[in-house]
Amino acid sequence: MTVKDSKLVTTEELAEMDAQTSYTSPIFGSYASDVEMPETELNKMPIEPRIASEMIREYIGTEGNAHQNLCTFVQTYMEPEAAELMKDTLEKNAIDKDEYPMTADLENRCVKIIQNLWHANQDEQPMGTSTVGSSEACMLGGLAALFRWKALAKKAGIDIYSDHRPNLVITSGYQVCWEKFCRYWDIEMRLVPMDAEHLYMTPESCMPFVDDHTICVVALLGITYTGCYDDVKGIDAALTEYNKTAKVPVRIHVDGASGAMVAPFIEPDLEWDFRLDNVWSISTSGHKYGLVYPGIGWVMWRSKEALPEDLIFWVSYLGGEEATMAINFSRSASQIIGQYYVFMRNGFEGYKEIQKRTLDVARHLVQGIKDLGIFIMYEEASEIPILCWSLDPKAGKKWTLYDLDDRLRMHGWQIPAYPLPENMQDVTCQRIVARADLSMTMADKFLKDMKAEIANLDNATVIGSADTNIAPKKSFDHSGR
Ligand SMILES: Cc1ncc(COP(=O)(O)O)c(C=O)c1O
């Protein structure tokens, strides 16, 4: 190809582009700022970096303030030093252990730190890895359970290829990653219903669903909808009894997407982790209460036995070999480095202080919302900093939580209304996930805005919804479903 090729940029065009990038024109006074943001095809010509970045910044700037997004569990603040460190390490590929051995070492340190937080016994040779998030971590936890079940069921003479599929037992308040897992690997998902008294799974509600084809019970430490914890200790005790006569012992995977990084600091005596004999794997999101920006999760297995060899791939590392368990291959190591920074920076006491203060803010919000006297609280930040409420029908309001959700958005607050899952779907809730960057001042501002909007709705003459069905009946679904 030559410079005469019409598809290539000509020397004259290049000269003109250079002239444009003299950085003397103000961004929005420049010729290049007239460029259209590409929608389906690349633009023909490159444009100046500061113009491209400013235009994209403006475009995404319209979508709301992450600090006021109170529906997400995912971190919206890291210290500038952490953000800088992560930015400076974006180019490192986490899978290249041999090329980046020091980064791989930091990942291994994080694995050990988390195992210790979750009371793994190092004599049992616990295993673990970072992932992209809880979803990948849950997939790996579920796959290990499936592989273990297949091997043991075969030995026990159970026909694993019969039309009786393997099953997984989980609360109906599950997050969508488990539905994906079950669908992708053809597993029957056995949903344990919740009821108004038990917005979580108990041994009594769970055990009737367990049988010879159960690959594991998934217990949630932080049900996505409400923030409640499943009764892991009770389920563990029930499984110990069950396993005494079972053909195939049934173990627990704890999906601690949110709670597994709160409980160790706030309720150290609560037994939900590897202290319980049947808890064989645990996953969490580093990017939730692990306090890192999105893109990191962790999964740990209590022992070598808990992680079947077939799930391990070996990569070269420092002249030897390192086990990898991942669904993804390449991804940036910067989140791992960010996680290590937060561990090193905060230490145990720092984490405890942050989680405790976040809980204080959440409980302050609980009180403020209760004081309004028109809501039923379903979760009062009793364990993780999550509160969840519905409108008390006795309050006799003509508006719904969907209307309130709408009004609060005018102040920038994102607190979607949504129905609870199966068995409770007639209850519409709103949920706040308090995070480290929600200060008491912001919480008070929220309460003030909420009060004002309730008054506005009470005084509105045309409001629709409850009476007329004008307002949307479906909003954000917290399960990801
Ligand atoms: C209980 C539970 N499991 C899994 C996930 C998926 O987490 P991630 O977004 O880290 O993949 C979530 C997300 O909210 C969750 O609440």
The ligand as a Gaussian input file, in Angstrom:
#p B3LYP/6-31G(d) Opt

LIG

0 1
 C      -25.956000     -12.622000      46.519000
 C      -25.270000     -12.168000      45.256000
 N      -24.584000     -13.054000      44.522000
 C      -23.944000     -12.704000      43.399000
 C      -23.983000     -11.401000      42.931000
 C      -23.268000     -11.040000      41.669000
 O      -22.193000     -10.209000      41.991000
 P      -21.219000      -9.544000      40.941000
 O      -21.935000      -8.327000      40.484000
 O      -19.996000      -9.258000      41.735000
 O      -20.967000     -10.532000      39.837000
 C      -24.706000     -10.435000      43.659000
 C      -24.806000      -9.046000      43.183000
 O      -25.493000      -8.210000      43.696000
 C      -25.354000     -10.833000      44.859000
 O      -26.042000      -9.948000      45.610000

